[in-house]
Amino acid sequence: MPRTSAGILLHRVGTGGREVLIGHMGGPFWARKDAGGWSIPKGEYGPGEDAFAVACREFEEELGTPVPAADFLPLGELRTTSSKVLTVWAAAGDLDASASVSNTFELEWPPRSGRVQEFPEIDRAAWFEVEEARAKLVKGQVGFLDRLLERLPPE
């Protein structure tokens, strides 16, 4: 049984076209990675949990604010790795990405040091035009950008 995650892809029309809000993954593994080091705000859920409710909760936990939208467009599921399936909804909205504050996780760092440190799940968030977001997102999530563009009316 694959692990499951759910997320919200917030979008808006900017001066250069369609933009999406994504977050740079926190922690030491991602600290020096830009291309392929960003993610749609999302989180894992288990059997019996409502995927949409989890997506909204995770957005708030990772960005520090509720989803600033009321209408959601389902973008479906994608298998992002051999062991994880991600379900995403899109929503039109706006927020100040620079004001985002993420929840944290603990990790022994450096490995085998016995020292446990706390890191943000998302260390920063930013708006990117869709084409730039393609280079920023982890590969398994890029397909959601295509689905978003397919389902939205032309700007």
HELIX and SHEET records of a PDB file:
HELIX    1   1 ALA A   51  LEU A   63  1                                  13    
HELIX    2   2 ALA A   97  ALA A   99  5                                   3    
HELIX    3   3 VAL A  130  LYS A  136  1                                   7    
HELIX    4   4 LYS A  139  GLN A  141  5                                   3    
HELIX    5   5 GLY A  143  ARG A  151  1                                   9    
SHEET    1   A 4 TRP A  38  SER A  39  0                                        
SHEET    2   A 4 GLY A  17  MET A  25 -1                                        
SHEET    3   A 4 ARG A   3  GLY A  14 -1                                        
SHEET    4   A 4 LYS A  42  TYR A  45 -1                                        
SHEET    1   B 5 TRP A  38  SER A  39  0                                        
SHEET    2   B 5 GLY A  17  MET A  25 -1                                        
SHEET    3   B 5 ARG A   3  GLY A  14 -1                                        
SHEET    4   B 5 LYS A  84  ALA A  92  1                                        
SHEET    5   B 5 LEU A  73  THR A  81 -1                                        
SHEET    1   C 3 TRP A  38  SER A  39  0                                        
SHEET    2   C 3 GLY A  17  MET A  25 -1                                        
SHEET    3   C 3 ILE A 122  GLU A 129 -1                                        
SHEET    1   D 2 THR A 104  GLU A 108  0                                        
SHEET    2   D 2 VAL A 116  PRO A 120 -1                                        
END                                                                             
